[in-house]
Structures are given as structure tokens and as C-alpha cells.
Amino acid sequence: MLVTFSSDAYADITLFGDDALQLIRMMGHSDTVPGAVLAADVPAALANLKQALRNSPEAAQEPANAEDGEDEKVPLATRAFSILELLQAAADHNKNVMWRSS
């Protein structure tokens, strides 16, 4: 499953379902798809997501060294970058954020 996030303030962002659902939960919402955050609640959702990413176990881990023969995994904070940008733009322009399966 793919999940597409949209807002009138930013381009649509599509993520793999597992990553998207994890980020939605980190924003403080149920992982129901489709779903939405009203414009008035976007700043809180953004703050929740930033805090959750800072507190995630991945944030405390050191990056894997590719020379160790391990596959490099992209950290969740990196995968969340575009969603953080979308939420910030929505907060700046007082716009809703929606997500749906695609």
C-alpha cells in the first residue's frame, strides 16, 4: 500500500504504507487511511512528529558502516523530511493536511 499526503500549501507526497502509518501515529493521530489534520491542529501535529522523531530509537543509534557488510537503512527521520516540509507549509498557510491510500 502507498499513502499520499496532500495539502493546498505543498505538493503531494507519497510514502510506503508502513512508513506513512508510523508517521501518522507519531503526529498523534490514529493510523486510519484516509484521514486528515485540520489547519488549526497542524502545528501540534508537526510538533508531535518532530518530538517523536527526536525520541525514536533510530535517533539514538549510530549509522551503520557500509564497510561492515550491512545494508544501509534509511533513518525514519530522513524518510519523514518531506512530510515535515508539508506540515510546515500547511502550518504557515493555515491549510488542512489529508492522506489517502493510492
OpenMM code with the backbone's topology and positions (N, CA, C; nanometers):
from openmm import Vec3, app, unit

residues = "MET LEU VAL THR PHE SER SER ASP ALA TYR ALA ASP ILE THR LEU PHE GLY ASP ASP ALA LEU GLN LEU ILE ARG MET MET GLY HIS SER ASP THR VAL PRO GLY ALA VAL LEU ALA ALA ASP VAL PRO ALA ALA LEU ALA ASN LEU LYS GLN ALA LEU ARG ASN SER PRO GLU ALA ALA GLN GLU PRO ALA ASN ALA GLU ASP GLY GLU ASP GLU LYS VAL PRO LEU ALA THR ARG ALA PHE SER ILE LEU GLU LEU LEU GLN ALA ALA ALA ASP HIS ASN LYS ASN VAL MET TRP ARG SER SER".split()
positions = [
    Vec3(0.0837, -0.1176, 0.0000),
    Vec3(0.0000, 0.0000, 0.0000),
    Vec3(0.0886, 0.1244, 0.0000),
    Vec3(0.0436, 0.2239, -0.0712),
    Vec3(0.1066, 0.3553, -0.0709),
    Vec3(0.0084, 0.4540, -0.0090),
    Vec3(0.0628, 0.5543, 0.0596),
    Vec3(-0.0200, 0.6583, 0.1198),
    Vec3(0.0278, 0.7920, 0.0656),
    Vec3(-0.0675, 0.8709, 0.0155),
    Vec3(-0.0361, 1.0029, -0.0382),
    Vec3(-0.0881, 1.1103, 0.0570),
    Vec3(0.0014, 1.1987, 0.0970),
    Vec3(-0.0310, 1.3133, 0.1818),
    Vec3(-0.0502, 1.4329, 0.0899),
    Vec3(-0.1507, 1.5143, 0.1200),
    Vec3(-0.1737, 1.6324, 0.0369),
    Vec3(-0.2183, 1.7505, 0.1217),
    Vec3(-0.1897, 1.8686, 0.0688),
    Vec3(-0.2301, 1.9941, 0.1295),
    Vec3(-0.2299, 2.0988, 0.0192),
    Vec3(-0.3157, 2.1964, 0.0329),
    Vec3(-0.3169, 2.3051, -0.0649),
    Vec3(-0.1910, 2.3912, -0.0567),
    Vec3(-0.1103, 2.3692, 0.0451),
    Vec3(0.0089, 2.4504, 0.0660),
    Vec3(0.1372, 2.3863, 0.0125),
    Vec3(0.1280, 2.2596, -0.0378),
    Vec3(0.2502, 2.1870, -0.0734),
    Vec3(0.2171, 2.0796, -0.1758),
    Vec3(0.3171, 2.0333, -0.2454),
    Vec3(0.2997, 1.9236, -0.3409),
    Vec3(0.2643, 1.7943, -0.2676),
    Vec3(0.1948, 1.7050, -0.3358),
    Vec3(0.1600, 1.5757, -0.2774),
    Vec3(0.2864, 1.4942, -0.2498),
    Vec3(0.2829, 1.4173, -0.1410),
    Vec3(0.3939, 1.3318, -0.1011),
    Vec3(0.3397, 1.1897, -0.0872),
    Vec3(0.4049, 1.0927, -0.1495),
    Vec3(0.3626, 0.9534, -0.1402),
    Vec3(0.4717, 0.8726, -0.0712),
    Vec3(0.4300, 0.7949, 0.0284),
    Vec3(0.5205, 0.7092, 0.1050),
    Vec3(0.4669, 0.5667, 0.1065),
    Vec3(0.5565, 0.4716, 0.1332),
    Vec3(0.5129, 0.3354, 0.1561),
    Vec3(0.4243, 0.3327, 0.2794),
    Vec3(0.3257, 0.2448, 0.2778),
    Vec3(0.2245, 0.2395, 0.3824),
    Vec3(0.2780, 0.2287, 0.5232),
    Vec3(0.3730, 0.1373, 0.5486),
    Vec3(0.4248, 0.1189, 0.6843),
    Vec3(0.4890, 0.2460, 0.7381),
    Vec3(0.5692, 0.3108, 0.6556),
    Vec3(0.6333, 0.4361, 0.6975),
    Vec3(0.5298, 0.5442, 0.7217),
    Vec3(0.4336, 0.5554, 0.6301),
    Vec3(0.3297, 0.6579, 0.6421),
    Vec3(0.2482, 0.6377, 0.7698),
    Vec3(0.2073, 0.5144, 0.7968),
    Vec3(0.1271, 0.4873, 0.9162),
    Vec3(0.2046, 0.5183, 1.0434),
    Vec3(0.3337, 0.4855, 1.0436),
    Vec3(0.4167, 0.5172, 1.1605),
    Vec3(0.4244, 0.6682, 1.1818),
    Vec3(0.4418, 0.7439, 1.0755),
    Vec3(0.4496, 0.8900, 1.0873),
    Vec3(0.3160, 0.9492, 1.1306),
    Vec3(0.2062, 0.8936, 1.0803),
    Vec3(0.0737, 0.9422, 1.1208),
    Vec3(0.0540, 0.9202, 1.2707),
    Vec3(0.0927, 0.8029, 1.3200),
    Vec3(0.0825, 0.7769, 1.4651),
    Vec3(0.1720, 0.8726, 1.5438),
    Vec3(0.2900, 0.9014, 1.4913),
    Vec3(0.3822, 0.9921, 1.5585),
    Vec3(0.3264, 1.1348, 1.5635),
    Vec3(0.2410, 1.1699, 1.4671),
    Vec3(0.1764, 1.3014, 1.4678),
    Vec3(0.0682, 1.3088, 1.5742),
    Vec3(0.0318, 1.1935, 1.6313),
    Vec3(-0.0706, 1.1909, 1.7342),
    Vec3(-0.2080, 1.1541, 1.6820),
    Vec3(-0.2135, 1.0904, 1.5661),
    Vec3(-0.3407, 1.0528, 1.5059),
    Vec3(-0.3484, 0.9018, 1.4898),
    Vec3(-0.4698, 0.8511, 1.4783),
    Vec3(-0.4847, 0.7085, 1.4523),
    Vec3(-0.4370, 0.6831, 1.3102),
    Vec3(-0.3962, 0.5612, 1.2858),
    Vec3(-0.3424, 0.5316, 1.1533),
    Vec3(-0.4520, 0.4890, 1.0552),
    Vec3(-0.5649, 0.5580, 1.0648),
    Vec3(-0.6747, 0.5341, 0.9733),
    Vec3(-0.6468, 0.6036, 0.8405),
    Vec3(-0.6677, 0.5300, 0.7328),
    Vec3(-0.6498, 0.5865, 0.5995),
    Vec3(-0.7806, 0.5683, 0.5259),
    Vec3(-0.8425, 0.6722, 0.4753),
    Vec3(-0.7974, 0.8109, 0.4697),
    Vec3(-0.8134, 0.8815, 0.6041),
    Vec3(-0.7439, 0.9944, 0.6142),
    Vec3(-0.7504, 1.0751, 0.7353),
    Vec3(-0.7099, 1.2180, 0.7058),
    Vec3(-0.7164, 1.3001, 0.8100),
    Vec3(-0.6849, 1.4420, 0.7903),
    Vec3(-0.6484, 1.5079, 0.9220),
    Vec3(-0.5784, 1.6193, 0.9099),
    Vec3(-0.5492, 1.7088, 1.0220),
    Vec3(-0.6037, 1.8447, 0.9803),
    Vec3(-0.6926, 1.8989, 1.0617),
    Vec3(-0.7464, 2.0314, 1.0318),
    Vec3(-0.6382, 2.1365, 1.0481),
    Vec3(-0.6502, 2.2452, 0.9753),
    Vec3(-0.5487, 2.3510, 0.9749),
    Vec3(-0.5116, 2.3962, 1.1158),
    Vec3(-0.6097, 2.4101, 1.2025),
    Vec3(-0.5824, 2.4566, 1.3392),
    Vec3(-0.4989, 2.3567, 1.4190),
    Vec3(-0.5008, 2.2290, 1.3796),
    Vec3(-0.4284, 2.1245, 1.4518),
    Vec3(-0.2942, 2.0886, 1.3893),
    Vec3(-0.2643, 2.1455, 1.2735),
    Vec3(-0.1394, 2.1123, 1.2038),
    Vec3(-0.0158, 2.1489, 1.2859),
    Vec3(-0.0077, 2.2677, 1.3492),
    Vec3(0.1128, 2.2970, 1.4282),
    Vec3(0.1386, 2.1945, 1.5393),
    Vec3(0.0341, 2.1478, 1.6050),
    Vec3(0.0520, 2.0462, 1.7096),
    Vec3(0.0973, 1.9143, 1.6495),
    Vec3(0.0413, 1.8765, 1.5348),
    Vec3(0.0825, 1.7524, 1.4687),
    Vec3(0.2290, 1.7603, 1.4279),
    Vec3(0.2713, 1.8759, 1.3781),
    Vec3(0.4110, 1.8969, 1.3403),
    Vec3(0.5022, 1.8864, 1.4619),
    Vec3(0.4642, 1.9506, 1.5700),
    Vec3(0.5449, 1.9446, 1.6931),
    Vec3(0.5515, 1.8016, 1.7466),
    Vec3(0.4398, 1.7304, 1.7437),
    Vec3(0.4384, 1.5909, 1.7898),
    Vec3(0.5320, 1.5045, 1.7064),
    Vec3(0.5273, 1.5215, 1.5753),
    Vec3(0.6118, 1.4422, 1.4870),
    Vec3(0.7593, 1.4720, 1.5102),
    Vec3(0.7941, 1.5992, 1.5209),
    Vec3(0.9343, 1.6355, 1.5466),
    Vec3(0.9834, 1.5754, 1.6776),
    Vec3(0.9014, 1.5855, 1.7820),
    Vec3(0.9400, 1.5308, 1.9126),
    Vec3(0.9537, 1.3785, 1.9067),
    Vec3(0.8610, 1.3130, 1.8422),
    Vec3(0.8654, 1.1675, 1.8315),
    Vec3(0.9884, 1.1213, 1.7531),
    Vec3(1.0240, 1.1946, 1.6484),
    Vec3(1.1433, 1.1585, 1.5712),
    Vec3(1.2694, 1.1768, 1.6544),
    Vec3(1.2741, 1.2831, 1.7351),
    Vec3(1.3902, 1.3044, 1.8229),
    Vec3(1.4015, 1.1936, 1.9267),
    Vec3(1.2877, 1.1427, 1.9731),
    Vec3(1.2863, 1.0409, 2.0781),
    Vec3(1.2873, 0.8979, 2.0257),
    Vec3(1.2858, 0.8798, 1.8946),
    Vec3(1.2787, 0.7450, 1.8389),
    Vec3(1.4091, 0.6701, 1.8638),
    Vec3(1.4015, 0.5379, 1.8764),
    Vec3(1.5228, 0.4579, 1.8967),
    Vec3(1.6234, 0.4759, 1.7840),
    Vec3(1.5762, 0.4987, 1.6621),
    Vec3(1.6667, 0.5199, 1.5490),
    Vec3(1.7540, 0.6429, 1.5688),
    Vec3(1.6992, 0.7459, 1.6333),
    Vec3(1.7746, 0.8701, 1.6528),
    Vec3(1.8961, 0.8478, 1.7419),
    Vec3(1.8874, 0.7520, 1.8333),
    Vec3(1.9967, 0.7256, 1.9256),
    Vec3(2.1029, 0.6338, 1.8668),
    Vec3(2.0690, 0.5621, 1.7600),
    Vec3(2.1635, 0.4680, 1.7007),
    Vec3(2.2621, 0.5400, 1.6113),
    Vec3(2.3836, 0.4865, 1.6099),
    Vec3(2.4822, 0.5402, 1.5180),
    Vec3(2.4576, 0.4797, 1.3810),
    Vec3(2.4855, 0.5525, 1.2746),
    Vec3(2.4631, 0.4988, 1.1407),
    Vec3(2.5499, 0.3756, 1.1158),
    Vec3(2.4933, 0.2806, 1.0438),
    Vec3(2.5685, 0.1593, 1.0109),
    Vec3(2.6793, 0.1948, 0.9130),
    Vec3(2.7911, 0.1287, 0.9278),
    Vec3(2.9048, 0.1495, 0.8395),
    Vec3(2.8909, 0.0527, 0.7226),
    Vec3(2.8849, 0.1031, 0.6013),
    Vec3(2.8658, 0.0192, 0.4832),
    Vec3(2.9787, -0.0821, 0.4677),
    Vec3(3.0961, -0.0530, 0.5220),
    Vec3(3.2081, -0.1447, 0.5116),
    Vec3(3.1892, -0.2675, 0.5996),
    Vec3(3.0973, -0.2614, 0.6941),
    Vec3(3.0716, -0.3748, 0.7824),
    Vec3(2.9933, -0.4845, 0.7123),
    Vec3(2.9545, -0.4630, 0.5876),
    Vec3(2.8794, -0.5619, 0.5137),
    Vec3(2.7305, -0.5570, 0.5409),
    Vec3(2.6857, -0.4611, 0.6182),
    Vec3(2.5436, -0.4480, 0.6481),
    Vec3(2.4792, -0.3566, 0.5453),
    Vec3(2.3534, -0.3867, 0.5149),
    Vec3(2.2785, -0.2972, 0.4281),
    Vec3(2.2505, -0.1697, 0.5041),
    Vec3(2.2657, -0.0586, 0.4349),
    Vec3(2.2344, 0.0690, 0.4985),
    Vec3(2.0836, 0.0884, 0.4981),
    Vec3(2.0291, 0.1272, 0.6116),
    Vec3(1.8872, 0.1540, 0.6239),
    Vec3(1.8690, 0.3050, 0.6330),
    Vec3(1.7745, 0.3561, 0.5586),
    Vec3(1.7471, 0.4997, 0.5612),
    Vec3(1.6723, 0.5296, 0.6909),
    Vec3(1.7244, 0.6188, 0.7735),
    Vec3(1.6574, 0.6508, 0.9006),
    Vec3(1.5182, 0.7102, 0.8777),
    Vec3(1.4292, 0.6826, 0.9709),
    Vec3(1.2927, 0.7329, 0.9615),
    Vec3(1.2915, 0.8852, 0.9518),
    Vec3(1.3788, 0.9516, 1.0242),
    Vec3(1.3826, 1.0991, 1.0190),
    Vec3(1.4121, 1.1481, 0.8772),
    Vec3(1.4935, 1.0756, 0.8044),
    Vec3(1.5227, 1.1118, 0.6660),
    Vec3(1.4009, 1.0878, 0.5782),
    Vec3(1.3348, 0.9742, 0.5994),
    Vec3(1.2144, 0.9436, 0.5218),
    Vec3(1.1019, 1.0410, 0.5549),
    Vec3(1.1036, 1.0992, 0.6737),
    Vec3(0.9984, 1.1909, 0.7178),
    Vec3(1.0211, 1.3337, 0.6703),
    Vec3(1.1355, 1.3631, 0.6120),
    Vec3(1.1703, 1.5007, 0.5780),
    Vec3(1.0616, 1.5693, 0.4950),
    Vec3(1.0142, 1.5028, 0.3902),
    Vec3(0.9150, 1.5663, 0.3028),
    Vec3(0.7825, 1.5891, 0.3753),
    Vec3(0.7464, 1.5008, 0.4676),
    Vec3(0.6231, 1.5189, 0.5445),
    Vec3(0.6393, 1.6365, 0.6402),
    Vec3(0.7575, 1.6502, 0.6998),
    Vec3(0.7838, 1.7655, 0.7866),
    Vec3(0.7701, 1.8954, 0.7071),
    Vec3(0.8213, 1.8959, 0.5847),
    Vec3(0.8111, 2.0145, 0.4994),
    Vec3(0.6654, 2.0441, 0.4652),
    Vec3(0.5889, 1.9398, 0.4322),
    Vec3(0.4476, 1.9573, 0.4000),
    Vec3(0.3726, 2.0138, 0.5201),
    Vec3(0.3961, 1.9570, 0.6384),
    Vec3(0.3288, 2.0054, 0.7592),
    Vec3(0.3668, 2.1502, 0.7899),
    Vec3(0.4939, 2.1845, 0.7716),
    Vec3(0.5378, 2.3220, 0.7970),
    Vec3(0.4702, 2.4189, 0.7011),
    Vec3(0.4636, 2.3821, 0.5738),
    Vec3(0.3971, 2.4680, 0.4758),
    Vec3(0.2487, 2.4828, 0.5083),
    Vec3(0.1852, 2.3732, 0.5478),
    Vec3(0.0432, 2.3788, 0.5838),
    Vec3(0.0224, 2.4673, 0.7060),
    Vec3(0.1119, 2.4577, 0.8045),
    Vec3(0.1018, 2.5428, 0.9236),
    Vec3(0.1214, 2.6893, 0.8866),
    Vec3(0.2190, 2.7168, 0.8011),
    Vec3(0.2475, 2.8544, 0.7607),
    Vec3(0.1322, 2.9185, 0.6841),
    Vec3(0.0575, 2.8370, 0.6091),
    Vec3(-0.0507, 2.8886, 0.5252),
    Vec3(-0.1896, 2.8550, 0.5786),
    Vec3(-0.1939, 2.8011, 0.7009),
    Vec3(-0.3215, 2.7680, 0.7660),
    Vec3(-0.4093, 2.6785, 0.6779),
    Vec3(-0.3488, 2.5680, 0.6311),
    Vec3(-0.4177, 2.4742, 0.5420),
    Vec3(-0.4296, 2.3370, 0.6077),
    Vec3(-0.5313, 2.2621, 0.5695),
    Vec3(-0.5504, 2.1249, 0.6156),
    Vec3(-0.4479, 2.0321, 0.5515),
    Vec3(-0.4266, 1.9168, 0.6127),
    Vec3(-0.3447, 1.8105, 0.5577),
    Vec3(-0.4305, 1.6850, 0.5536),
    Vec3(-0.4307, 1.6184, 0.4391),
    Vec3(-0.5083, 1.4961, 0.4219),
    Vec3(-0.4154, 1.3842, 0.3763),
    Vec3(-0.4582, 1.2603, 0.4011),
    Vec3(-0.3863, 1.1453, 0.3466),
    Vec3(-0.4883, 1.0413, 0.3018),
    Vec3(-0.4468, 0.9676, 0.1979),
    Vec3(-0.5319, 0.8650, 0.1402),
    Vec3(-0.4439, 0.7549, 0.0819),
    Vec3(-0.5008, 0.6369, 0.0663),
    Vec3(-0.4247, 0.5304, 0.0013),
    Vec3(-0.4233, 0.5557, -0.1475),
    Vec3(-0.3148, 0.5163, -0.2100),
    Vec3(-0.3045, 0.5380, -0.3537),
    Vec3(-0.2426, 0.4163, -0.4212),
] * unit.nanometer
topology = app.Topology()
chain = topology.addChain("A")
for resn in residues:
    res = topology.addResidue(resn, chain)
    for name in ("N", "CA", "C"):
        topology.addAtom(name, app.Element.getBySymbol(name[0]), res)
